Amino acid sequence: MTDTPYRPENEGPLASPAQIAAEAAEPSAGMVAVRAPFATPEKLGRARDMVRTLAVAYANAALYPTTHPLVASSLEDLAAAVNDLGEFGFEAVTLNIYKKTLFVENQVFPEESVTYRKLIEDLLARGISAVTFARGLTPAEGATLIELLGDPRITDIQDARAFLETRGVSGVTVAETSSLDEAGNEARNKEVRARARESYDTGVTAMRDIEAQAKLGRAMEVGSLQRVVESMLDNLLQDPAAVLGLTAIKGHDDYTLNHSLNVCILALSLGSALGLSAEELHSLGLAALLYDIGKVRIPEDVLMKAGPLTAEEWQLVKRHTEEGADLLKRIQLADKMPMIVAYEHHQRHDLMGYPEPAAGAEQHLFSKIVGVCDAYDAMTTMRPFRREIRPDKALAVLMQGRGKAYDPGVTKSLVAMLGIYPMGAVVKLDDGTVAVVYRVNNDDLLHPRVKVLCDPVGRWLESPEVLDLRVINVETGLPVSAIVDCIPAVEAGVDDIWQYL
């Protein structure tokens, strides 16, 4: 059976990963998707100024005392850069060094990692992997940090902290471990993952009950689904990645139920990134669980048909949007969004889909969100009548459909959220190793964090090794490793992707 609202045939080649990443990074009018700490050029410029002025002050201090006008001027610039970031809402900003690569917060600075190697090496030589500047930093406090870095007697973090403390510095704190090191968060991550998985399984059970009620013609009780949405949102606030990773669960025996849960998670994550309120997210989540409920009124043999549909069968399938809206209308929900989304989710952004809209009507934002999330999860799931599409290719198809089937801003925001290689994608690296994408780096969509599963000759590692593909070779300024291909999980011998997330 085919029920995909947009097909890319005869519309030219799909964009490359680099092209998609560049397009997804461009701001969209009316969209406020949160991608990275320094998502605007102004914030990024201030962060870069902070790194530059610190490096310049340190270089000048190697030639002159900190009281010299040249050093004093660069320290004033450093304080100004930190306090400018405070005007953007940063009460504190952390410079992280992770595997000799420089980050500000979680934003990689590859060029600066090469240019300011001396600063990075001297920080590490003093046991410092992270420096946090507080809003209100003074030039004098900056000068104390510069003196610390120039003192060869300081060789560990305890000495560095004592140096700052004895001089009464409160605007600068140092740490031995970068905030990018995830080892300390492992226990908390496992706890959130366990709760998120419990919510997912509860959701599948609740959806099965709702589906059974609908098939029997009984009034649907959606209270259980509302509780599932609330639980998912609670987990989403604590660890967005743990919740988003649940979409890697692909239960082929319960496709409809798993698909609805996956679309709900994608929609909640995207809605949150777009800045929807808590009340709006609750409404969107319920709509995303119920948008396809009308399929209970479509014959099972038509829904599961392996070959092309006849014209009559296609008309039957298209009826599921109106049937769903009718079912939801009958239970008289106070929230009308589930009914609206059930009716509109296949109308397409250009309104060339189904059912035919009323004159002057526009597709609701929630319908746009659910429509694009529905298409993505459907394409990336194997079905009895077709193989799944690789995640990176599925996103390329969505991007090609911008302005046609899908809203341009919503689609770009989905790609910015998922990354070019989404969580759960199985990838091959340029050295031949096989890995699974573990976390997306929103500041660099082409270089996620991965867990390496196999070495270049195909031997499985006893324990997966976490590798951040943003880490650079300081000699060349290029990433130490890169993705060259995205491959099916079954081809890599991976049965359960979720265990690695």
C-alpha positions in Angstrom: 0.0 0.0 0.0 1.2 3.5 -0.6 0.1 6.4 1.5 3.0 8.9 1.3 1.9 12.5 0.8 4.9 13.5 -1.3 7.1 11.7 -3.8 10.3 13.0 -5.1 10.3 11.2 -8.5 11.3 13.3 -11.5 12.1 16.4 -9.4 15.9 16.2 -9.7 18.5 14.7 -7.4 18.2 14.9 -3.6 20.4 17.5 -1.9 23.7 16.3 -0.4 24.1 16.1 3.4 26.3 19.3 3.4 23.6 21.2 1.4 20.9 20.1 3.7 22.9 21.1 6.8 23.6 24.5 5.4 19.9 25.0 4.5 18.7 23.8 7.9 21.0 26.3 9.6 19.4 29.2 7.8 16.8 31.0 10.0 13.2 30.7 9.0 10.7 33.5 9.3 8.3 33.0 12.1 10.2 29.9 13.4 12.1 30.1 16.7 13.6 26.6 16.8 16.3 26.3 19.4 19.4 24.7 17.8 22.5 25.7 19.8 23.5 28.1 22.6 24.7 30.6 20.0 22.1 30.1 17.3 22.1 33.7 16.1 25.1 35.5 14.4 25.2 38.1 17.2 25.5 35.5 20.0 28.1 33.5 18.0 30.1 36.7 17.4 30.1 37.5 21.1 31.2 34.0 22.0 34.0 34.2 19.4 35.0 37.6 20.8 35.3 36.1 24.3 37.7 33.4 23.1 39.7 35.8 20.9 40.1 38.4 23.7 41.2 35.8 26.2 43.8 34.4 23.8 45.0 37.9 22.9 45.3 38.9 26.6 47.2 35.8 27.3 49.6 36.3 24.3 50.2 39.9 25.3 50.8 39.0 28.9 53.7 36.7 27.7 55.4 39.9 26.6 54.3 42.5 29.1 53.0 42.7 32.7 49.2 42.7 33.1 49.3 46.4 34.0 50.7 47.2 30.5 48.1 49.2 28.4 48.1 46.6 25.7 47.2 43.8 28.1 44.9 46.0 30.1 43.0 46.9 26.9 42.6 43.2 25.9 41.3 42.4 29.4 38.7 45.1 29.2 37.7 43.6 25.9 37.4 40.2 27.5 35.2 41.5 30.3 33.1 43.4 27.7 32.6 40.2 25.7 31.5 38.2 28.7 29.1 40.9 29.8 27.7 41.4 26.3 26.8 37.7 26.4 25.1 38.5 29.7 22.8 40.9 27.8 21.7 37.9 25.7 20.7 36.0 28.9 23.9 34.2 29.7 24.5 34.6 33.4 27.6 32.4 33.0 29.5 31.1 29.9 31.8 28.1 29.9 34.8 27.6 27.7 35.3 23.8 27.4 38.3 21.8 26.2 37.4 18.3 25.0 40.1 16.1 23.5 42.1 19.3 22.7 39.1 20.8 20.8 37.7 24.1 22.0 34.1 24.7 22.7 32.1 27.5 24.2 29.2 25.8 26.1 28.4 23.0 23.6 29.4 25.0 20.4 32.5 23.8 18.7 35.1 26.3 17.5 37.3 24.4 15.1 39.4 27.3 13.7 40.1 28.7 17.2 41.1 25.2 18.3 44.0 25.4 15.9 44.8 29.1 16.2 44.8 29.2 20.0 46.6 25.9 20.6 49.1 27.5 23.0 46.2 28.7 25.2 44.6 25.2 25.1 47.8 23.4 26.0 48.6 25.7 28.9 45.1 25.4 30.3 45.4 21.6 30.2 48.9 21.7 31.7 47.3 23.3 34.8 44.7 20.7 35.0 42.0 22.9 33.6 39.5 21.6 31.0 36.8 24.2 31.6 36.7 27.9 32.5 33.4 29.5 33.5 33.1 33.3 33.3 30.3 34.8 35.3 28.3 37.8 34.2 29.9 40.9 35.9 33.4 39.7 35.2 35.9 42.5 35.8 39.2 43.1 34.0 41.1 42.5 37.3 39.6 39.0 37.6 40.6 38.3 34.0 44.1 39.5 34.8 44.2 37.0 37.7 43.3 34.1 35.3 46.1 35.3 32.9 48.6 35.3 35.8 47.4 31.8 36.8 48.1 30.5 33.3 51.5 32.1 33.3 52.6 30.5 36.6 54.5 27.2 35.9 54.2 26.2 39.6 50.5 25.5 39.1 50.2 22.0 37.7 46.8 20.7 38.9 43.2 21.8 39.4 43.6 22.2 43.2 46.4 24.7 42.8 44.5 26.6 40.2 41.4 26.9 42.3 43.4 27.9 45.3 45.2 30.6 43.3 41.8 32.1 42.3 40.3 31.7 45.8 43.2 33.4 47.6 42.8 36.4 45.3 39.1 36.7 45.9 38.1 36.0 42.3 34.4 35.1 42.0 33.9 35.9 38.3 36.0 33.0 37.1 35.8 29.3 38.1 37.8 26.4 36.8 37.1 22.7 36.5 39.1 19.6 35.7 36.4 17.9 33.6 34.7 19.5 30.6 30.9 19.6 30.7 31.1 17.7 27.4 32.3 14.6 29.2 29.2 12.4 29.7 30.6 9.8 32.1 29.2 11.6 35.2 25.8 11.8 33.7 25.5 8.1 32.8 23.5 7.1 35.9 21.1 9.9 35.5 20.7 9.2 31.7 19.9 5.5 32.5 17.2 6.6 35.0 15.5 9.0 32.5 15.8 6.4 29.7 14.1 3.8 31.9 11.3 6.2 32.7 10.9 7.3 29.1 10.7 3.6 27.9 8.1 2.9 30.6 6.0 5.9 29.3 6.4 4.5 25.7 5.3 1.0 26.6 2.4 2.5 28.6 1.5 4.5 25.5 1.4 1.5 23.3 -1.0 -0.2 25.7 -3.2 2.8 25.9 -3.3 3.2 22.1 -4.2 -0.5 21.8 -7.1 0.0 24.1 -8.3 3.2 22.2 -8.1 1.3 18.9 -10.1 -1.6 20.3 -12.8 0.8 21.6 -13.0 2.6 18.2 -13.2 -0.7 16.3 -16.1 -1.8 18.6 -17.9 1.5 18.1 -17.6 2.4 21.8 -17.0 5.9 23.1 -13.2 6.4 23.4 -11.8 7.4 26.8 -8.7 9.4 26.1 -7.7 10.2 29.7 -5.0 7.5 29.5 -3.5 9.1 26.4 -3.5 12.5 28.1 -1.5 11.0 30.9 1.0 9.5 28.4 1.5 12.9 26.8 2.1 14.5 30.2 4.6 11.8 31.1 6.4 12.2 27.8 6.6 16.0 28.3 8.0 15.5 31.9 10.7 13.3 30.5 11.3 15.6 27.6 12.1 18.4 30.0 14.7 16.3 31.8 16.4 14.7 28.9 15.2 15.5 25.4 17.6 13.1 23.8 16.4 10.1 25.9 12.8 10.7 24.7 13.7 11.4 21.1 15.7 8.2 21.1 12.5 6.2 21.6 11.6 6.8 18.0 14.4 4.3 17.1 12.0 1.6 18.4 10.4 0.0 15.4 7.9 -2.7 16.4 6.8 -4.2 13.1 4.1 -6.4 14.7 2.4 -3.3 16.1 3.3 -0.8 13.4 0.2 1.4 13.8 0.7 1.7 17.6 4.5 2.3 17.4 4.1 4.7 14.6 1.5 6.8 16.5 3.8 6.9 19.6 6.8 7.8 17.4 5.0 10.6 15.7 3.8 11.9 19.1 7.4 12.0 20.3 8.7 13.7 17.2 5.9 16.2 17.3 6.4 17.0 21.0 10.1 17.4 20.4 9.6 19.6 17.4 6.9 21.7 19.1 9.1 22.2 22.1 12.0 23.4 19.8 9.5 25.7 18.0 8.7 27.4 21.3 5.1 26.1 21.9 3.7 26.6 25.4 3.1 23.8 27.8 -0.7 23.9 27.1 -0.1 23.9 23.3 2.3 20.9 23.6 -0.3 18.9 25.6 -2.8 19.6 22.8 -0.3 18.8 20.0 0.7 15.5 21.8 -2.9 14.3 22.0 -3.5 15.2 18.4 -0.4 13.4 17.3 -1.5 10.2 19.1 -5.0 10.3 17.6 -4.5 11.7 14.1 -4.6 8.3 12.3 -7.5 6.9 14.4 -9.7 6.9 11.3 -7.8 4.0 9.9 -9.8 1.7 12.2 -12.6 2.1 9.7 -10.5 1.1 6.7 -10.4 -2.6 5.8 -7.2 -4.2 7.2 -6.5 -6.0 3.9 -6.4 -2.6 2.1 -4.1 -1.0 4.7 -1.7 -3.9 4.5 -1.8 -4.5 0.8 1.6 -5.2 -0.6 1.0 -4.1 -4.2 -0.4 -0.9 -5.7 -3.9 0.2 -4.7 -6.7 0.3 -7.1 -8.5 3.6 -7.6 -11.3 2.4 -5.4 -9.0 1.2 -2.7 -7.1 4.6 -2.8 -10.4 6.4 -2.3 -11.1 4.1 0.8 -7.7 5.0 2.3 -8.2 8.7 1.7 -11.4 8.4 3.8 -9.4 7.8 7.0 -8.9 11.6 7.5 -12.6 12.3 7.5 -13.4 9.1 9.4 -10.9 10.1 12.1 -12.4 13.6 12.4 -15.9 12.0 12.7 -14.8 9.6 15.5 -13.2 12.4 17.5 -16.1 14.7 17.0 -18.4 12.1 18.5 -16.6 11.9 21.8 -16.9 15.7 22.2 -13.4 16.5 23.4 -13.1 20.0 24.8 -9.9 20.3 22.8 -10.7 20.4 19.1 -7.2 20.0 17.9 -7.1 16.2 17.6 -10.2 16.4 15.3 -8.6 19.2 13.2 -5.3 17.4 12.8 -7.0 14.1 12.0 -8.8 15.9 9.2 -6.0 18.0 7.9 -2.7 16.0 8.2 -2.7 14.9 4.6 -3.8 18.2 3.0 -0.2 19.3 2.4 1.3 22.7 2.8 0.2 23.6 -0.7 -3.3 22.3 -0.1 -3.0 19.8 -3.0 -3.6 16.8 -0.8 -6.8 15.4 0.7 -9.5 16.1 1.8 -10.0 19.1 -0.4 -10.0 22.2 1.9 -12.7 24.8 2.1 -12.1 28.0 0.1 -9.6 30.3 1.9 -8.7 27.6 4.5 -5.1 27.1 5.6 -3.5 24.0 7.2 -3.1 24.5 10.9 0.5 24.6 12.3 -0.2 21.4 14.4 -1.3 19.6 11.2 1.9 20.7 9.5 4.0 19.4 12.4 2.2 16.1 12.5 2.2 15.7 8.7 6.0 16.1 8.4 6.6 13.9 11.5 4.2 11.2 10.1 6.1 11.2 6.8 9.5 10.9 8.4 8.7 8.0 10.7 6.7 6.2 7.9 9.6 6.5 5.5 12.2 5.2 8.0 10.2 2.2 9.1 10.3 -1.1 7.3 6.8 -2.3 6.2 5.6 -5.6 4.7 5.3 -3.9 1.3 8.6 -2.0 1.2 12.0 -1.5 2.9 12.7 1.5 5.1 14.5 4.6 3.7 17.7 5.6 5.3 17.2 8.5 7.8 19.5 10.9 5.9 17.7 10.2 2.6 14.3 10.5 4.3 15.3 14.0 5.5 16.5 14.9 2.0 13.1 13.9 0.6 11.4 16.1 3.2 13.6 19.0 2.4 12.9 18.5 -1.3 9.2 18.7 -0.5 9.4 22.1 1.2 6.8 24.5 -0.1 4.9 21.6 -1.6 3.9 18.9 0.8 5.6 20.4 3.8 5.9 23.8 5.4 9.4 25.1 4.7 10.0 26.5 8.2 8.7 23.4 10.0 10.7 21.1 7.8 13.9 22.9 8.3 13.3 23.0 12.1 12.8 19.2 12.1 16.1 18.7 10.3 17.8 21.1 12.7 16.4 19.1 15.6 17.1 15.6 14.2 20.4 16.3 12.5 21.5 15.1 9.1 22.2 11.7 10.7 19.5 11.3 13.4 19.8 9.4 16.7 19.7 5.7 15.9 21.2 6.0 12.4 23.8 3.3 11.8 26.8 4.9 10.0 30.1 3.9 8.4 33.1 6.2 9.2 35.9 7.1 6.9 38.3 4.6 8.6 35.8 1.7 8.0 34.4 1.5 11.5 30.7 1.1 12.1 28.9 3.2 14.6 25.4 4.3 15.7 24.5 7.9 16.2 24.2 8.5 19.9 23.5 12.2 20.1 23.0 15.0 17.6 25.2 18.1 17.8 23.0 21.0 17.1 25.9 23.3 16.4 27.3 20.9 13.7 24.6 18.7 12.1 27.1 16.8 10.0 29.2 15.7 12.9 27.1 14.0 15.7 28.4 11.9 18.6 28.4 8.2 17.9 29.0 4.9 19.6 31.6 2.9 17.7 30.4 -0.7 17.5 32.9 -2.4 15.1 36.5 -1.7 14.2 37.7 -1.3 10.6 38.0 -5.0 10.0 34.5 -5.8 11.4 35.4 -7.0 14.9 32.8 -6.0 17.5 34.1 -4.0 20.4 33.4 -5.4 23.9 32.0 -2.0 24.9 30.9 0.7 22.5 33.3 3.7 22.4 31.8 7.2 22.4 33.3 9.4 19.8 32.4 13.1 19.2 32.9 13.7 15.5 33.3 17.4 16.1 36.7 16.7 17.7 39.4 17.9 15.4 43.0 17.1 14.5 44.8 20.2 15.7 47.5 19.7 13.1 45.1 19.9 10.2 42.0 21.7 11.7 39.8 18.9 10.2 37.6 16.4 12.1 39.5 13.3 13.2 36.8 11.2 11.7 33.7 11.7 9.5 30.6 9.8 8.3 30.9 8.5 4.7 27.7 6.5 4.6 24.4 5.6 6.4 23.6 1.9 6.3 20.6 -0.3 7.3 20.8 -1.6 10.9 20.3 -5.2 9.7 23.2 -4.9 7.4 25.4 -3.9 10.3 24.0 -6.8 12.4 22.3 -4.5 14.9 18.9 -5.8 16.1 18.0 -3.3 18.8 19.2 0.2 18.1 17.6 1.6 21.3 20.0 -0.2 23.6 22.8 2.0 22.3 21.0 5.3 22.9 
